[in-house]
């Protein structure tokens, strides 16, 4: 990614805008990246990739069931892990609890 000091951006906006239409341009302040200038199309593409995240304890039951069905259909080896869904989280190892966010 091309990097441009903020002072250069202020003096030469048009060439930086043109460059950002093709590839994102990092704008630096005191040598550190502080902003990224990119095309609107690239921004929209990235926004479409946003994901919604839930804590496992906050997921609606229907959502959990749909995920289980999808995982099982996509990966037959997932069936071997289904017993973990029925286990008491208190019986999990400390490493497993940390991995799952302290559930």
Secondary structure, 3 states (H helix, E strand, C coil): CEEEEHHHHHHCHHHHHHHHHHCCEEEEECCEEEEEECCHHHHHHHHHCCCCCCCHHHCCHHHHHHHHHHHHHHCHHHHHHCHHHHCCHHHCCHHHHHHCCCC
